[in-house]
Amino acid sequence: MPRLTKRLVDTANAQETDYFLWDEEIPGFGLRVFATGKKSYLIQYRKDGRTRRVSIGRYGTITPEEARKKARELLVGVGDGQNPAEEIRQNRYAPTIAGLCERFLDEHVKGHCKPATHLEYSRLIELYIKPAIGTHKVAAITRADITRLHHDLRATPYQANRAFAALSKMFNLAEVWGLRPDGSNPCRHVKKYKETKRERYLTAEELTRLGEVLAEVERERSESASAIAAFRLLILTGCRRGEIQTLKWSYIQGNQLHLPDSKTGAKRVYLGPPALEVLAGVMRLENNDYVITGKLPGQYLTDLEHPWRRIRIRAKLEDVRIHDLRHSFASGALMMGESLPMIGKLLGHSQVQTTARYAHLADDPVQAAASRISRGIASLMNGKAGQTVTPTDAAPYEDVSSNT
């Protein structure tokens, strides 16, 4: 067995079948010459009663000395109990991030999350996670990979944080499933982007304008009766969009809605007379238990976005989202003197912190009262005794809240 030199490797010609040239200095280090003419450096060793071969590199890609150095390192590792062939095999068949995503959706999300959450996870995976790191091995992902993905989405902080949260959950499960060591979640210590909570509430004048537009499109029949009823119920009940879209007649019991499922579980919604009037005016269709019916038989109306865009443009409320109708219900309740615990009960909040986001609105009536009082005192000090400052003299509600 001669020493594998560059000259020997260069002059090794192809034969009818593959053959090997072994190095005299390092037992197990050799060159494989294929019948096609291709040449490849390798090591050969025995482990657990089996002969194993591991390719080091192709002829022309690395030099004989580089291959010799690599072979020596691998064979020393074999002597220390390592099995490079098995490590390569395991890495080849190790799950990728794309595979982890599929397992996450199938084994975890389907059984533990609501359909809407399942759709959102699927959207994040297809739009952001798979394109960025889908082909990477689960065990090989580092914090740097996560940081890079998160940074690349910095233009949309909300989406960046949602994708990051999904990844964090998946890597926690990867540890449970034995795909990564315990405590190795690469999402740890990666800082989320700051999110600004969007708060938009309809003023009294805007509510009037919205009511007028809804009445107009109802008379014109330019929008479906189901969509119009849905928007009215949303503003009059403070329900979430999905709760009204999927509302069934069987859920209506007297002046209450008994929802078997919602974002916070089973929920009871109390209906005022205006909401009951809206429900009384909805035509009930045969073989369809939904209140807000869609075009397909037996189905609910799935698209509220397009009619809402047309309505909000007509009402000059271009920046108002459908969810802002729920916020407006809460702000209206505060204007009328309802307490935060009561509003939380009406909205079905499971945590007081969720309702607390509306707390600053409670300052607005106080500010309005302060404005009336201070103006009255100022009028006396200016020698206008006897004049009465009426509530209309105070700043309108939407103005006094601008600094809160």
Helices and strands as residue ranges (DSSP letters): H 6-11, E 19-22, E 29-33, E 39-47, E 50-58, H 64-79, H 84-92, H 97-103, I 104-109, H 110-112, H 115-124, I 125-129, H 130-133, G 138-140, H 143-152, H 157-176, H 204-220, H 225-237, H 241-245, G 249-251, E 252-253, E 256-259, E 267-270, H 273-280, H 305-314, H 324-335, H 340-347, H 352-355, G 356-362, H 363-381, G 391-393, H 397-400
